[in-house]
Amino acid sequence: MIEKSDLRELVFRLEHARKSLIGPKFRALGLPLGQGQPRILNSLLKKQHVTQKELADSCFMDTTTLSRVLDRMTESGLVTRETNPACRRSWLVCLTPEGLETAKKVHQIFSDADALFCQNFSDKELAVLCQGLIQVCENLEAGL
């Protein structure tokens, strides 16, 4: 019989396995863990020249935390901030050439991990799993 606490334990196990799989690959690229830099780079690869607010939303980060991480990423030469012609009080975040190359490598790491995550699932099973996880996310977000 499955207990409600089993879901929590499985989520922890899943996150631990995910970090163990991709963490060393990100460290090899010089990206510190736990700061969201890979997620930021992957997001910027999809759409460059975004405001910090848009980037924070797409990465599920608060803008203050994102700002500190972007400071470090700017210092390491991965991103730049440009003035936003549409609003002088905001910045547009862009990848540098080095950031673009790193973002491509990050994207490949995520793609490889995605393939491994979905291995041995039929399309139907994957859809059911994703729908269940969406429901868990919505339950948690409703409790905030």
C-alpha positions as CSV (number, residue, x, y, z in Angstrom):
1,M,0.0,0.0,0.0
2,I,1.3,3.4,-0.9
3,E,1.4,6.0,1.8
4,K,1.0,9.7,1.2
5,S,4.5,10.2,2.6
6,D,5.8,8.0,-0.1
7,L,5.2,10.8,-2.6
8,R,7.3,13.2,-0.6
9,E,10.1,10.6,-0.3
10,L,10.0,9.9,-4.0
11,V,10.3,13.6,-4.8
12,F,13.3,13.9,-2.5
13,R,14.8,10.7,-4.1
14,L,14.1,12.1,-7.6
15,E,15.8,15.4,-6.9
16,H,18.8,13.7,-5.3
17,A,19.2,11.5,-8.3
18,R,18.8,14.4,-10.7
19,K,21.4,16.5,-8.9
20,S,23.8,13.5,-8.8
21,L,23.4,13.0,-12.5
22,I,23.7,16.6,-13.8
23,G,25.6,18.3,-11.0
24,P,29.1,17.0,-11.9
25,K,28.5,18.0,-15.6
26,F,27.6,21.5,-14.6
27,R,30.6,21.7,-12.2
28,A,32.8,20.6,-15.1
29,L,31.5,23.7,-17.0
30,G,32.5,25.9,-14.0
31,L,28.9,26.5,-13.0
32,P,28.2,26.5,-9.2
33,L,25.4,24.3,-8.0
34,G,22.3,25.6,-6.2
35,Q,22.4,29.1,-7.8
36,G,20.2,28.4,-10.8
37,Q,22.9,29.4,-13.4
38,P,22.3,26.4,-15.7
39,R,18.5,27.1,-15.7
40,I,19.2,30.8,-16.4
41,L,21.6,30.0,-19.3
42,N,19.1,27.5,-20.7
43,S,16.3,30.0,-20.5
44,L,18.4,32.7,-22.2
45,L,19.3,30.3,-25.0
46,K,15.6,30.1,-25.8
47,K,15.0,33.8,-25.6
48,Q,17.7,36.5,-25.3
49,H,17.2,40.1,-24.5
50,V,14.7,39.5,-21.7
51,T,14.0,41.7,-18.7
52,Q,15.2,40.5,-15.3
53,K,11.5,40.1,-14.3
54,E,10.8,37.9,-17.4
55,L,13.9,35.8,-16.7
56,A,13.0,35.5,-13.0
57,D,9.5,34.3,-13.9
58,S,10.7,31.8,-16.5
59,C,13.3,30.4,-14.0
60,F,10.9,30.3,-11.0
61,M,13.2,32.7,-9.0
62,D,12.5,35.9,-7.1
63,T,14.0,39.0,-8.7
64,T,16.3,39.8,-5.8
65,T,17.9,36.3,-5.9
66,L,18.2,36.5,-9.7
67,S,19.9,39.9,-9.5
68,R,22.6,38.5,-7.2
69,V,23.1,35.5,-9.5
70,L,23.3,37.7,-12.6
71,D,26.0,39.8,-10.8
72,R,28.1,36.7,-10.5
73,M,27.3,35.6,-14.1
74,T,28.3,39.0,-15.4
75,E,31.6,38.9,-13.4
76,S,32.3,35.5,-15.0
77,G,31.6,36.7,-18.5
78,L,28.5,34.7,-19.2
79,V,25.9,37.5,-19.4
80,T,25.6,41.2,-19.9
81,R,22.9,43.6,-18.9
82,E,21.9,46.3,-21.4
83,T,19.6,49.2,-20.9
84,N,16.0,48.5,-21.9
85,P,14.9,51.0,-24.5
86,A,11.3,50.4,-23.5
87,C,11.9,51.2,-19.9
88,R,14.8,53.1,-18.5
89,R,14.4,51.5,-15.0
90,S,14.9,47.9,-16.2
91,W,17.7,46.0,-17.8
92,L,17.7,43.4,-20.6
93,V,19.8,40.3,-19.9
94,C,21.8,38.9,-22.8
95,L,24.3,36.0,-23.3
96,T,27.9,36.9,-24.1
97,P,29.6,34.8,-26.8
98,E,31.1,32.7,-24.0
99,G,27.7,32.5,-22.3
100,L,26.1,31.3,-25.6
101,E,28.7,28.4,-25.9
102,T,28.1,27.5,-22.2
103,A,24.4,27.7,-22.7
104,K,24.5,25.3,-25.6
105,K,26.4,22.8,-23.5
106,V,23.9,23.2,-20.6
107,H,21.1,22.6,-23.0
108,Q,22.6,19.4,-24.2
109,I,23.1,18.2,-20.6
110,F,19.4,19.0,-19.9
111,S,18.4,17.2,-23.1
112,D,20.4,14.1,-22.3
113,A,18.8,14.1,-18.8
114,D,15.3,14.5,-20.2
115,A,15.9,11.5,-22.4
116,L,17.0,9.5,-19.5
117,F,14.0,10.7,-17.4
118,C,11.6,9.5,-20.0
119,Q,13.3,6.2,-20.8
120,N,11.0,3.2,-20.6
121,F,7.8,5.3,-20.4
122,S,5.1,5.1,-23.1
123,D,3.7,8.4,-24.3
124,K,0.5,7.6,-22.3
125,E,2.4,6.8,-19.1
126,L,4.5,9.9,-19.5
127,A,1.3,12.0,-20.0
128,V,-0.3,10.5,-16.8
129,L,2.9,11.1,-14.8
130,C,3.2,14.7,-15.9
131,Q,-0.5,15.4,-15.2
132,G,0.0,14.0,-11.7
133,L,3.0,16.1,-11.1
134,I,1.2,19.2,-12.4
135,Q,-1.6,18.5,-9.9
136,V,1.0,18.2,-7.1
137,C,2.5,21.6,-8.2
138,E,-0.9,23.2,-8.2
139,N,-1.7,21.8,-4.8
140,L,1.5,23.2,-3.4
141,E,1.1,26.6,-5.1
142,A,-2.5,26.8,-3.7
143,G,-1.1,26.3,-0.2
144,L,1.3,29.2,-0.5
